[in-house]
Each structure stands twice: as C-alpha cells, then as structure tokens.
Amino acid sequence: MTTTLPEPAVPGLDDSTPTAQHLIDGEWRGKADTPRRNPARPDELAAYSPAGGTAEVDAAVAAAAAAQPAWAALPAPARGAILLAAAALLQERESGVAADLVREEGKTLAEARGEVKRAVDVLRFFGSLGWAATGEVLPSGLPGTGITTRREPLGVFALITPWNFPIAIPAWKTAPALVSGNTVVLKPAELTPLSATHLARALHDAGLPAGVVNVVHGPGRVVGDALARDPRVAGLSFTGSTAVGSELRDILGARGARVQLEMGGKNAVLVLDDARGAAQVVAAGAFGLTGQACTATSRVYVTPGIRDRFVEELVEQAALYVPGDGAVETTRMGAVVSRPQFDQNRAAVRSAVERGATLRHGQNDGDPSAGLLFPATVLTDLPHDDPAVTDEIFGPIVAVLEVADYEAGLAAVNDSRYGLAAGICTDSLTRSTDFAARAQAGIVKINRPTAGLDLNVPFGGVKDSSTNTFREQGRTALDFYTWGKTVYTGI
C-alpha cells in the first residue's frame, strides 16, 4: 500500500490519487508535489510524488551510514529472512502493485503482473542466499596453516533505477546489496515513483530496521548527482542511458568509489535461410514491452533466401501487436511511457522514411492526445549505417536489412558501439555454436527473443552497454556489493 496525502497538493489531485513519499531513516516523508499521468489516459492522474533535493540525499545517506554497522553484524540468515518476508508481502499485494505499475508506466497488465512476480522471485532468491556460504577453504603450502576467504560488505550503496522495469530493477539491485550487509539509498525514476514505493514498503513492513533502505525521489540531475558525489557512498549501481552513465563513471572514478553501469543497447538478430519461426521470435523481442527494454530487438539481418518471406511474416506479426490501454486484459502492447519518448519514436521513423526507408508496418506520425499509443513498426531498405540502424530509439521499431551470408551477418551484428544482447535464428548447430562464441554481446540468444533473462544468471553487456566489470543478477551480483578478504590461520 502507498501512502496518501490528507489534502490535495494541486488542483486535480484528490485523496484517491496514489502518492509516493521519501523513505528516510524509517519514516515516510515529503510533500507530494510532482504529478504523474497515465500514459494511456493522459487526462488521468496516475500518481503523485515529492521532488527531493540535496537535503533529502544528505539525510538518507546519513541514515544509511548510521544503520550499516548493526545491519552487517546481523547474521546473514536473519538478513535473508527479512527479504523472504518482504517477498511474501509483495506477493499478497500483487494485484494492487501491478495495477499501479500499469497506470504509471503504461505496460500491459500481464507484463506488470509478470514484473511484480519477478521482484518477488528476486527477493526470494537473494533471501535464500543468506544461508549460502560466501567464502572458501583453501590449502596452504605452509605447514600448520589454514586459509579461508571472506566476503565483506562495503557500506552504503546508491541505486539509480529506470522507469521501464520500475519494481524489478530496484529489487535486483536492492536485494543483493542488503543480503550482503550493506545499506541502500534508492533513487527511482521520476516517471514511476509508485512501483519503487511498493518495494520499499514491503521491506519496511517486513521488519527492516530504520535506515537500512532509504528512498529519495527527485530529478536525476539533483538527486543522482548528489549521491554520486557523496563520500559516504561506497558504490553506485545505475541503469539508464549511456550518456548519463558515462558522467557517473567519471564522478565515481575520480573519488575511487565502486561503480556498476548498465546502459544502452542496439540489439541485433541474425536470421539464416534455415530458420523456422523467426518472425515470432523477432516480434516478441521487438514489440513485447512496447520495445521499451534494453534487450529489445531493434535490428535484424536476414540472408537472401528467406528475406522476403521473413519480412511478410514479421509484418503479419506486427499487426497482432495493437497498442492500447494496458489495464484492458486483451491489450497486446501497452502505451509509450511519456510524450518525449513518443515524439522520439515518431521522429526516428519519420526521418528514416525521409532518408529512403520503406515503412512496411506502422506510421511516422500520430496523435498522442488520446493516449501515447505507438504502433509496432517495421522498416526495410535502409543502409547499414543509417541512424535507425545504429542509434538506440527505445520503442517498438525494428529495422530489417539483408546480408549476403552468415559471415556478413555476424560482422553486421558486431558492427555496433553497443554489446548487450544478440541473437541468431537457425537450425544449424554449427552456426549457432560459432555465433555464441564470436558475437560481441554479454547475452546471446539462439532461437529465442533477445528480451528477457532468468534471474539466476549474470546480466550485463560489453562496449558502451556496460562497465563490463561487475554483473547483475544471480550469485555473481554479490561480487559488486562485497570485497574479498583472505585469512591465514596458524593451527
């Protein structure tokens, strides 16, 4: 449950409008003064949240720093038990949380339910790791000597999360930090304050001590920058644009703090002549989640023998992804998250057509006044260096290009500044095995959509998609939030 204000803060807000607040040192604070409207219904207020600043960041970091020693001293199984209790609470509240997620982010109800379930499962996964061994017993070359290793928490972590997975990403950053013995200051995306509030409230209601998790809402240029520069923050994990991530890397690097960045992507799929069902695979990766996933498929390279048939089948698939209000059960594809993102999608398609692209499905215009509903879009006849092929758009837009053969296709897949996800559709074990070895991407999918990943496996990219140091998710996520210690003991 989110908190509500006793009195409307601005015209149009009433007591039924869900509101988010800062969570600082175990207290819900802040006057909600920033509105968020439903992207599928622009006239509907979806949420209200406070706009925090440097004072809130200072208070939150101070609370986290004060709470961290006692939290780290708590046995890891006890820390994990709180995560497990929070998972149970979040599962009980799934219906309301998913409904709020749909209203503030725009995705479909099915996608929202799946995301809430993902957050629940993440809390359970890392909660169970409270009982797992985190060190090793190793032999020594010295007589009468034993060697063990330990993983120790670093202290306070800042977590800056995006709007496209507004409860799952906060969960998969927060949970490994907490079970490792760190404390957290979370800065959610401004567009999706409610989802992060639901996560924080579940942890709070599960008995998390005051100050262990803190939430500060507000603009990234203010809140995020203050967190990055605070010397009490031992590390920062960020998911967002490459431009902002690069700035944060410079700030954190200058003071020797730990930094983890997951940034942009321009994910490609190579479709070979022997592929079966490739259009469905590509469509799911390109148009699912309204294309608003860092692992979404946005460029496809097709060999000549299958090219025409594949394009026809992909257009047929695109026609099935009709955008609509995500709260309606039958909606296949939800709204675009914001007017600026809608305009960016529209401009990208329009300019590509002006440069000579063929619009096989979709539109290069549209009226967003009745809802930010952007159609599934298929572009063909583009040169390989066209901006629609090279630049991240972050919408349900896919460019299809022809390549002469497998080697040319692999080279085209790798010809990108990004390296998050890459896929291949083929019946050839030889080709798929070679592709897995040579594709320059942190995630490789064979006959599967590029979007989507299991929570127990490492997540991250190469090139400008990631810092390519510490991976998120799975047991490897604990490495970022801890440092290693080797202990020699005379026996």
N, C-alpha and C positions, 0 to 999 in steps of 0.2 A: 504494500500500500504506500502511495506517496502522500506527503503532507499537503494540506490546503491552507490558503490564507483566510483569515477571518473576514477580511474586507477586500473588495476588488481593488487592484492596484491601478488599473487603467480602464477607460471605457471599453466595454465588450467582454471584460472578464467577470465571470460570476463564480460563486462558490463551487460550482460543479466542474470548473476547469481544473484538470490535474496540474499540480505545481511541483517543481523540484526545488530543493534548497541545498546549500552547502552542508557538508557534514564535517565539523571541526571539533576535535577532542571529544567525540561522543555526543555532540549537540548539533541539532538541526538549526541552521542559522540562515539569515539573508532574506531581504525583501525581494520578492519576485517582481522583476520589472522588465523582463525581456520576453516578448511573446513568440510563440512558435505556432505556425498554422499548418493545417493538414494539407500536404501537397496534392492529394486527390480531391480535396474540397477546400479551395483557397479561402472561402468565407468562414471556415470553421476554425476556431482556436483549438489547437491540439494540446498545448502545454504552456506553462509559464515557468521561468527560472530567473535566478538572480545573476547579475553580472559582477563577478568578483574582480578584485584587483590585487595589488601588491600586499595590502594589509591582510587580506584573507590568506594569501600564499604564505606570508610570514607566520601567521598563527597556525596554519595547518602543518607547516614543516616543523615548527617548534613542538607541536603536539606529537607529531610522529617521532621526532628525535627523543623526546622525553619517554615515550612509551616503548621504544625499541628494546632497551636492555631487559626489561621484565618479560617482554614477549619472546625474545630469543632464549631466555632462561627457562621458559615453559617447555616441557618435554615435547618433542615433535609429534608424538601421537595425540597429545592434547590439542596442539595447534590444528592438526588434521581433523580432529573430531568436530571442531567449530566449522570447518569448511563443509564437512559432511552434513552437519545440522543446517547450515545455510542452504545447501543443495536441496534438502527436504522441504524447507520453507519455500524456496523458489519454485519447486515443482508444484506445491499446493497452490501457488499463486499464478500458475502458468497462464490461465485464461485471461486474467486482467493485464498481466505483463505483456502478453502477445498483442492484445487489443491496443494498448498504449503504444507499442512499437509500430504497429501498422499506422496509427494516426500521426505519429511524429516523423516516421522515416519513409512511409509510402509503400513498403513491400507488401506482398500478399500475406493473407492470414496464415496460409500453410507454411510459407517461408518464415514468418515470425514465430510460429509455434516451434518450427524446427530449430530456430536460433535460440529460443529460450531453453529448449531441451539440450542444445549444445552447451549452454552455460551451466546447466545442471550437471551434465556429464563431466565437464571440465572441473567443477568443484569436487565432484566425487573422485575423479582420477587423482588429482593432486592431494585431496584429503587422505586418500588411501596411502599415499607415499609418505605420510607421517610415520608409518610403521616400516618403511623400507630402509635398508642400510644405505648410507651415503658415502661410506669410505671403504677402504680395502685393508687387508692384512697382507703384507709383502715380506718376502725373505730378505735377510741381510747377509752380506758377505763377512760380517764381523761375528765372532763367537759371542754367545750370550746376549744377543741383541735382537729385539723385535721391532718391526716397523709397521706403523699404521698411517693411514691418511684420513683427513677430516675435511668436511666442507663447512665453512663458517659464513654466516650472513654478513653483508657489507654495511647495513644500516638502513637509511631512508632511501626509498626509490620514488621517483616521479614517473607517472604513467600518463602519456598523452594519447588518447584514442580517437578513432574516426567515427563518422556518422553511419557508415554503410553496414557495420555489424556492431550496433551500439550497446549490446549486452554481452555478446560472445567474446569480442576482443578485450573489453575490460576484464572479463572473467579469466581469460587465458593469460593475461598479464598479472593480474592481482593474485591469483591462486598460487602460482609457484613462488612468488615473492613472499607471501605470508607463510606458507608451509616451511620455507627455508629460514624463517626467523626474522625477516625484515618487516619494516612498516612502510606504509604507502601513502602518497598523495596522488589522487587520480584527478586528471583534468579531462572530462568528457567533451565530445564535440558539442558546439553550441546548438547545432540543429537537432540534437537528440538527447536532451537532458533527462528525460523520464526513465529511459532504459537503464542508464547507469545508476540512477537513484534506486531503482528496484533492486539492483545487485547489492548496493551498499546497505540498503535497509535489511535485506535478507541476512547479510553478515552481521549487522548491528543487532538484529533481533535474535540471532543465533548465539549471542553472548560474547561477541568480540570485544575485548577491552577498549576503553576510550583511547583514541589517538592512534590505534593500530591501522585503521583505514580512515582516510580523510578524503573528502571530495570538494573540489573548488571549481565552480562553473565560471565561465567568462571567456573573453576573446583570447585566442592563442597568442597574439602579439603582446598581450599583457601578462596573462597567467602563465602561459608556456615559457615565455622568455624569463620571467622571474624564477620559475622552478629550475630552469637550466642554469641560471647564474648563481643560485643559492649554494654556498659552500657546504651546507649541511646535507645536501642531496648527494648521495654516493654514486647514483647511477640513474639514467633516464632511458625508458623504453618508449619509442614513438612509432606510430603507424600513420602514414599520411603521404603528402606529396614529396617528391624528390627535392624540390627547391627548399621547402621548409626543413626537411630532414638534413640537408647539407648545412644549413645555417646552424642547426642544433649540434651537429657533429663538431663544427668549429668551436662553438661555445664550450661544450663539454670537454673537448680535447684540449683546449687551452688551459683548463684547470685540472687536467688529469683524471677526470671522472669517467666512469664506465658509461658507454652509450650503445644502444641497440636500435637499429633503424630498419623498418620495413616500409618501402616506398612504392614507386610506380611500377607499372608493367605494361607491356605491349605483346601479349601472349599469342603465340602462333600455333597452328595445327597444320601438319603436312598430310595431305590425302593422296594416297597412291592408287594406281589403277585397280589393284586387287582389294580395295577396301569395301566393306559391307556395313551399311547403316551409318555411314559417316555423317550424313546430313543431320540425323537426330543427335549425334554426339556433338557436332559443332553448334547446333541450335541451342542445346541445353547449356553449353558453355558460354555462348554469346548473349542469349536473351534471358536466361534464368537470372533472377535477382535484378531484373531490368538492366543487366550489363554492368551493374554498379558493384563489381567485385574486383579486387586487384588481380585475381587469377582468371578473369573472364577472357574468353577468346575474342580477339579483335582483328586478327589477320589469318587468312587461310591460303595455303599454297597447294595447288592441285595439278596433277600430271595430266597430259593431254587426253589420254584415253577415257578418262572419267569426268573431265571438266564440265561438259555441257549437261550431262545427266545430274551431276552433283549440284550444279547451280540451280537447276529446275527443282530438285528435291529440297534444297535449302530454302528456296522461295516458298515452297509449299509449307515447310515447317515454320517459317517466319510468320505466315498468315495465321497460324494457330496461336501465336503469342499476341493476343489482342490486349492492349493496355486498358486498365480500368481501376476502379476503386478497390484497393486491396482488402477492404473489410467485407467485400462480397465474396462468398465462398467459391464461386465459379471463376473468379478472375484469374487469368493465367499469368499476367505480367502486371506489376504494380506501377505506381507513379514514379516519376523522376523526383529526386529528393528536394530540389529547390529551383527557383526561377533562373538563377545564374547557370546552374547545370543544364537546365532545359535549353537555355539560349546557347550554351556552348555546344550541345549536341546539334542543334539546328544549324548553327554557323558552320560546324565541321562538315555536315552533309551538303549544305548549300555551296560552300566553297569547293568541295570536291567535284560536284556536278559542274560548276563553272569551269573547272580545270579539265573537264572532259570525261569524268566518270559516268558510268551508266547506273542509274538508280533502278535496281531490279525489284526492290520492295521497300516501302517506307515513304517518307516525304522529306522535303527540305524546307518545309515551312510548318505552320500550325499555330493554333490559337490556344495558349495556355490558360486563358481566363476561366475556363470551366474545369480546370484540373491539369496538372503537369503530366499529361499522358503522351508519351513519345513512342512511336511505333517501332517494332523490330525492323531493322534497316539492313539491306544487303546492297553493297556497292561492287561493281566489277569494272574492268577496263581501266585500271589505274597503273601508272608506273610504280616500280618498287620503291622509289624514293619520294613518293607523294606524301604530304603531311598526314593524310588519313591512314597511311600505312605505317608511318614512323612515329607519330605523336600519340600519346595517351589521350583518349577522349573521355572515357569512363561513362559510356552509355551503351544501349543495345544496338550497336553499329558494328558490322563486320565487313571487311574488305576481302574479296576473293581474287586471287591472282594465279596465273598459270605459270608453271615451271616445267622445264624440259624433262627432268628425270629426278630420281631420288637425290643424287648428289647436289644438283642445283637447288632442290627444295631444302635440303639440310643447310646449305650455305645461306639461303634466304632466311630461314628460321633464325640462324645465329647472327644475321646482319642487323643487329639492334643494340641500342645503348642499354636496353633492359634485359634481364635474365631471370624472371621469376618462374613462369611455367611455360612448358612447351609440350605439344602432343603430336602423335602420329596415328593415322588410321590405316591399317594394313593387315593382311592375313599372313604376312611373311615374318617368321620368327627371326630370320637373319637380319632383315631390315630393322625390325623393332629393337632387337638387341643392339645393333650398331647405333641406332638413333639414341637409345638410352645412354650409351657411352659417350657420344660425341655432341649431343645437344647441350648448348651453353645455358642451362637453366637449373635452378635449385630444385624444381619439381618437374618430373617427366610423366606424362600420362600416355598410355598405349591403349587405343580404342576406348578411351574414357574422356568425358568433358574435362577441360583444364580447370574449371572451377570446382572447389570442394576438396577437403582433405580430412583424413581421420585425425582425431585429437591426440592420439598416442604416438604420432610420428613427427619428426622435425619439420619445421616450416621456415622457409626463407629462400632468398634468391642470390644472384650474383650481379656483377656490373652495377648499374645505377638503381637496381631494385632493392638493394640491401647493403648493410655494412659487411655482410658475409663473414661475420665473426661468431656471434652467438645466435643460435637458432631458437625459435619459439616453439612451443608445444612439445608434448612428450617429455620423457625424463631429461632430455637434453636442455629443456628450458631452465632447469635448476642451475645450470652452469653459469648463466648470466647473473643470477642473484646471489652467488656464493663465491668465495675464494678458497683455494686449496691450501692445506697445511699438512706437512709430513712430520710425523712424530717418531723419534728413536727412543726406545726404552731398553735400558740395561736390565737383564734378567738374572 
